[in-house]
Amino acid sequence: MVNGKLPILVACFTIVMHLSALNSTSFRLYLTANFVSVTGIWVNRVVLGWFSWSLTQSAAWVGIVSFLLFAPTLLAGPFFGVLADRVDIKRGALATQALLGILMLALGVLFALGVLDIWMLSVLALLFGVTSSANTPIRLTLVPLIVSREALANAITLISINFNAARLIGPAVGGLLLEKTDPGGTIAAAILMTLPMLVALAFLQPRTREASAASKEGIASQLVEASRHIWANTWLIQAMTITTITALVPRGLLEVLPAVADGMYKRGASGLGQMLSAVGTGALLAWSDLTGWQRVSETIYMLHTGQGAATLGLVLGIMALGVPAMVGTGVILWLAARRGRPRLRDNVPARRADTILLVGSEGGSTWGFAATLHAALTEVTGQTV
């Protein structure tokens, strides 16, 4: 203990606990495929943004295409979130992932044939937005079905890091591919990036979900119930307000970067990729691993509360139940001992006593000797005691 091995063991134990989700082979496969897939989605979004600018040289059209790409998430996202609880989650993920690849292929074919115009691009952006708004909740619903309940919080953290890492790398990869190859090659790369998730989904074996009462209700009633839940929780309203402001102001500025990168700075597709990659940098760097002392503190907290350790929590709970039992039995013993004390006759207050006897007794036996001594002092010597 003195040579410093204990802190190292505690830190190692805490690291393993914080990466508990990676103990699942299915989750490791899912995490890797998800990173490649999300990277491909961002590469495709760079292509759509670049096409909206290169086809029109209009910042307004860049904004319109961006709106068509992301508005379905706001409008249809809640609907698909409810729907994700009702469909076969594996088939739903396979269908939406395959549809994303098909839409990317359609974009590539139209570009290769030389018939792609801003109207076709707008329709594809809208379809891509709708499909993405369905794919995201369905894909994320898989996570609780492939990891244990104890590892779920860790899995959510890793998925968040995974997404932001892909958001950092994807736009930069898309921009560099546009610069080094051509839009066709970039679209082909994006299509290939959708394939690992399709393969991974074929091998995943998610647990069967238990049928809940909510899944038997109508979709409209569930949406109303969700709205009521949001309005009843101030912290949810605050979180959604911050998210809305962020989406309308900073996010809106980021979506016109194709016009800024090429129209203002003449940096072309590479500059666009560099600017968009900065979007994910802050979110990725905002996460930092716990320091050694924080890990020790987390372990101490776990040992005291049992949080994250079901067996330890059960033991601590049983031990905690013993506290009121000990208090109750202690009071009973104290009352019994008090009733069993001998009553001392001619006992006077301390200020009038010639002699003061201080009695300390754990089992009550000392009180017998004290009574004998008290009687001897008062009856034989005539002292007040």
C-alpha positions in Angstrom: 0.0 0.0 0.0 2.9 2.3 0.8 4.6 1.9 -2.6 1.6 3.5 -4.5 0.1 0.3 -5.9 -3.3 1.0 -4.4 -4.0 4.3 -6.4 -2.9 2.5 -9.6 -5.2 -0.4 -8.9 -8.1 1.9 -8.1 -7.4 4.0 -11.3 -7.3 0.8 -13.4 -10.5 -0.5 -11.9 -12.2 2.8 -12.5 -11.0 2.9 -16.2 -12.4 -0.6 -16.8 -15.7 0.5 -15.1 -15.9 3.6 -17.3 -15.4 1.5 -20.5 -17.7 -1.3 -19.4 -19.8 -1.0 -22.6 -16.8 -2.2 -24.6 -17.1 -5.6 -23.0 -19.9 -6.3 -25.4 -18.7 -7.6 -28.7 -21.9 -6.4 -30.4 -21.4 -2.9 -29.1 -17.8 -2.8 -30.3 -18.9 -3.9 -33.8 -21.8 -1.4 -33.7 -19.5 1.5 -32.5 -17.0 0.9 -35.3 -19.6 0.6 -38.0 -21.5 3.6 -36.7 -18.3 5.8 -36.9 -17.7 4.9 -40.5 -21.4 5.3 -41.4 -21.8 8.7 -39.7 -18.5 9.8 -41.4 -20.0 8.9 -44.7 -23.2 10.8 -43.9 -21.2 13.9 -43.3 -19.2 13.4 -46.4 -22.5 13.2 -48.4 -23.7 16.4 -46.6 -20.6 18.2 -47.7 -21.3 17.1 -51.3 -24.9 18.3 -51.2 -23.7 21.7 -49.8 -21.0 22.0 -52.4 -23.4 21.1 -55.2 -25.9 23.7 -54.0 -23.3 26.3 -54.3 -21.5 25.1 -57.5 -24.8 24.7 -59.4 -26.2 28.1 -58.6 -23.4 30.3 -57.1 -26.2 31.5 -54.8 -26.0 31.6 -51.0 -29.8 31.5 -50.9 -29.9 28.2 -52.6 -27.3 26.9 -50.2 -29.6 27.8 -47.3 -32.7 26.3 -49.0 -30.9 23.0 -49.6 -29.6 23.0 -46.1 -33.2 23.6 -44.8 -34.5 20.7 -46.8 -31.7 18.5 -45.4 -32.3 19.3 -41.8 -35.9 20.4 -41.4 -37.3 16.8 -41.5 -35.3 16.1 -38.3 -37.3 18.9 -36.5 -40.6 18.1 -38.0 -40.6 14.3 -38.4 -38.0 13.4 -35.8 -40.5 13.0 -32.9 -42.8 10.9 -35.1 -39.9 8.5 -36.0 -38.8 8.5 -32.4 -42.2 7.1 -31.4 -42.2 4.8 -34.4 -38.8 3.4 -33.3 -40.5 1.8 -30.3 -43.1 0.0 -32.5 -41.1 -1.5 -35.4 -38.6 -4.4 -35.5 -35.6 -2.3 -34.6 -33.0 -4.4 -36.6 -35.1 -4.4 -39.8 -35.8 -0.7 -39.4 -32.1 0.1 -39.1 -31.3 -2.1 -42.1 -34.0 -0.5 -44.2 -33.1 3.1 -43.4 -29.4 2.5 -43.7 -29.9 0.9 -47.1 -32.1 3.7 -48.2 -29.4 6.2 -47.3 -27.0 4.3 -49.6 -29.6 4.2 -52.4 -30.1 8.0 -52.3 -26.3 8.5 -52.4 -26.2 6.2 -55.4 -29.0 8.2 -57.1 -27.1 11.4 -56.5 -23.9 9.9 -58.1 -25.8 8.5 -61.1 -27.5 11.9 -61.8 -24.1 13.6 -61.6 -22.4 11.1 -63.8 -25.2 11.5 -66.4 -24.7 15.2 -66.3 -28.4 15.9 -65.7 -28.2 17.0 -62.0 -29.7 20.4 -61.4 -30.7 22.4 -58.4 -34.3 21.0 -58.4 -33.2 17.4 -58.5 -30.7 18.2 -55.8 -33.4 19.8 -53.6 -35.6 16.7 -53.9 -32.7 14.4 -53.0 -31.8 16.6 -50.0 -35.4 16.4 -48.7 -35.5 12.6 -49.1 -32.1 12.3 -47.5 -33.3 14.5 -44.6 -36.4 12.4 -44.1 -34.4 9.2 -44.2 -31.8 10.5 -41.8 -34.5 11.7 -39.3 -35.8 8.1 -39.3 -32.4 6.4 -39.3 -31.0 8.3 -36.3 -33.6 7.3 -33.6 -33.9 3.8 -34.9 -30.1 3.3 -34.9 -29.7 4.8 -31.4 -32.6 2.6 -30.1 -30.3 -0.4 -30.8 -27.8 0.6 -28.1 -29.9 -0.3 -25.0 -30.6 -3.7 -26.6 -26.9 -4.7 -27.1 -25.4 -3.6 -23.8 -26.3 -4.3 -20.2 -28.3 -1.9 -18.2 -25.3 -1.1 -16.0 -23.2 -0.2 -19.1 -25.8 1.9 -20.8 -24.6 5.3 -19.4 -21.1 4.5 -20.6 -22.4 3.4 -24.0 -24.3 6.7 -24.4 -21.1 8.6 -23.6 -19.1 6.5 -26.1 -21.7 7.0 -28.8 -21.6 10.8 -28.2 -17.8 10.8 -28.6 -18.1 8.6 -31.6 -20.6 10.9 -33.3 -18.6 14.1 -32.6 -15.4 12.4 -33.8 -17.1 11.5 -37.1 -18.5 15.0 -37.3 -14.9 16.3 -37.0 -13.4 13.9 -39.6 -16.3 13.5 -42.0 -16.4 17.1 -43.4 -12.6 17.3 -43.7 -12.6 14.0 -45.6 -15.4 15.2 -47.8 -13.6 18.4 -48.6 -10.3 16.8 -49.3 -12.0 14.1 -51.6 -13.7 16.9 -53.5 -10.4 18.7 -54.0 -8.2 15.6 -54.8 -10.8 13.6 -56.9 -14.1 14.9 -58.1 -17.7 14.9 -56.8 -18.3 11.5 -58.3 -15.4 9.9 -56.4 -16.5 11.6 -53.2 -20.1 10.2 -53.6 -18.6 6.8 -54.2 -16.6 7.0 -51.0 -19.7 8.1 -49.1 -21.7 5.1 -50.5 -18.9 2.7 -49.5 -19.0 4.1 -45.9 -22.6 3.0 -45.5 -21.7 -0.7 -46.1 -20.0 -1.5 -42.8 -23.2 -0.6 -40.9 -25.3 -2.9 -43.1 -22.8 -5.7 -42.5 -22.7 -5.0 -38.8 -26.5 -4.9 -38.5 -26.7 -8.3 -40.2 -24.5 -9.8 -37.4 -26.0 -7.9 -34.4 -28.4 -9.9 -32.1 -30.3 -7.3 -30.1 -32.4 -8.4 -27.1 -36.1 -8.6 -27.6 -37.9 -5.6 -26.2 -40.6 -6.1 -23.7 -44.0 -4.8 -24.9 -44.9 -1.7 -23.0 -48.3 -0.1 -22.4 -47.1 3.0 -24.2 -46.3 1.1 -27.4 -50.0 0.0 -27.5 -51.2 3.6 -27.5 -51.7 5.7 -30.6 -48.8 7.7 -32.0 -50.7 11.0 -31.5 -51.4 10.2 -27.9 -47.8 9.4 -27.2 -46.6 12.6 -28.9 -49.1 14.6 -26.7 -47.9 12.7 -23.6 -44.3 13.5 -24.5 -45.2 17.2 -24.9 -46.8 17.2 -21.5 -43.7 15.6 -20.0 -41.5 18.3 -21.5 -43.7 21.1 -20.2 -43.8 19.6 -16.7 -40.0 19.6 -16.5 -38.2 22.9 -16.4 -34.8 21.4 -17.1 -36.1 19.9 -20.3 -37.5 23.2 -21.5 -34.2 24.9 -20.7 -32.2 22.2 -22.6 -34.5 22.5 -25.6 -34.4 26.3 -25.6 -30.6 26.2 -25.7 -30.7 23.6 -28.4 -33.1 25.7 -30.5 -31.1 28.9 -30.1 -27.9 27.0 -31.1 -29.6 25.4 -34.1 -31.0 28.7 -35.4 -28.0 31.0 -34.9 -24.6 29.2 -35.0 -25.9 26.2 -37.0 -27.5 28.5 -39.5 -24.3 30.3 -40.1 -22.4 27.1 -40.6 -24.7 25.8 -43.3 -23.8 28.7 -45.6 -20.1 27.9 -45.4 -19.9 26.6 -49.0 -20.6 30.2 -50.1 -18.2 31.6 -47.6 -15.4 29.2 -48.3 -15.5 29.6 -52.1 -17.4 32.8 -52.7 -15.5 35.0 -50.2 -12.2 33.2 -49.6 -11.8 31.3 -52.9 -10.6 28.2 -51.0 -12.8 25.8 -52.9 -14.0 22.4 -51.5 -10.9 22.0 -49.4 -11.6 25.2 -47.5 -15.2 24.1 -47.0 -14.0 20.8 -45.5 -11.6 22.6 -43.1 -14.2 25.0 -41.9 -16.8 22.3 -41.4 -14.4 20.1 -39.5 -14.0 22.8 -36.9 -17.6 22.3 -36.0 -16.9 19.0 -34.3 -13.6 20.0 -32.8 -15.1 21.9 -29.8 -17.5 19.1 -29.0 -14.8 16.5 -29.2 -12.3 18.5 -27.1 -15.0 19.3 -24.5 -14.8 15.6 -23.5 -11.8 14.8 -21.3 -11.0 11.7 -19.3 -11.1 11.8 -15.6 -7.9 12.7 -13.7 -6.4 10.2 -11.3 -7.8 12.0 -8.3 -11.3 12.2 -9.9 -11.1 8.4 -10.6 -10.2 7.8 -6.9 -13.1 10.0 -5.8 -15.5 8.2 -8.1 -14.4 4.9 -6.7 -14.8 6.1 -3.2 -18.3 7.4 -4.0 -19.2 4.1 -5.6 -17.9 2.2 -2.5 -20.0 4.4 -0.2 -23.2 4.5 -2.3 -23.1 1.3 -4.3 -24.0 3.2 -7.5 -22.9 1.2 -10.5 -22.4 -2.0 -8.4 -25.6 -3.9 -7.8 -24.2 -6.5 -5.3 -22.3 -3.8 -3.3 -25.5 -1.7 -3.3 -27.5 -4.7 -1.9 -25.0 -5.3 0.9 -24.9 -1.6 1.8 -28.7 -1.5 1.8 -28.9 -4.4 4.2 -26.2 -2.8 6.4 -28.2 0.5 6.4 -31.3 -1.4 7.6 -29.3 -2.4 10.6 -28.9 1.2 11.8 -32.5 1.8 12.9 -32.6 -1.7 14.4 -29.5 -0.9 16.5 -31.1 2.4 17.6 -34.3 0.7 18.6 -32.7 -2.1 20.5 -30.3 0.4 22.2 -33.1 2.4 23.5 -34.9 -0.7 24.8 -31.7 -1.8 26.6 -31.2 1.7 28.1 -34.7 1.8 29.4 -34.4 -1.7 30.9 -31.1 -0.8 32.6 -32.6 2.4 33.9 -35.5 0.5 35.5 -33.1 -2.1 37.0 -31.0 0.4 38.9 -31.3 0.3 42.7 -33.1 3.3 44.2 -30.8 5.2 46.6 -32.4 6.5 49.7 -31.3 9.8 51.3 -29.6 10.8 48.0 -29.0 14.6 48.0 -28.2 17.1 45.3 -24.5 17.6 44.5 -24.3 21.1 46.0 -25.4 19.8 49.5 -23.4 16.6 49.5 -20.3 16.0 51.6 -19.2 13.2 49.3 -20.1 12.7 45.6 -20.1 9.2 44.0 -19.6 9.1 40.3 -20.9 5.8 38.9 -20.1 4.5 35.4 -21.7 1.1 34.5 -22.1 -0.7 31.2 -24.0 -3.7 32.4 -25.5 -2.3 35.6 -23.5 -4.4 38.0 -21.6 -1.3 39.4 -24.8 0.1 40.7 -25.0 -2.6 43.4 -21.6 -1.7 44.8 -22.5 2.0 44.6 -25.6 1.4 46.6 -23.7 -0.5 49.3 -21.1 2.3 49.5 -23.8 5.0 49.7 -25.5 3.2 52.6 -22.3 2.8 54.5 -21.4 6.4 54.1 -24.8 7.7 55.1 -25.6 5.2 57.9 -22.2 4.6 59.5 -20.4 8.0 59.0 -23.5 10.2 58.8 -22.3 12.0 55.7 -24.6 13.4 53.1 -23.9 11.6 49.8 
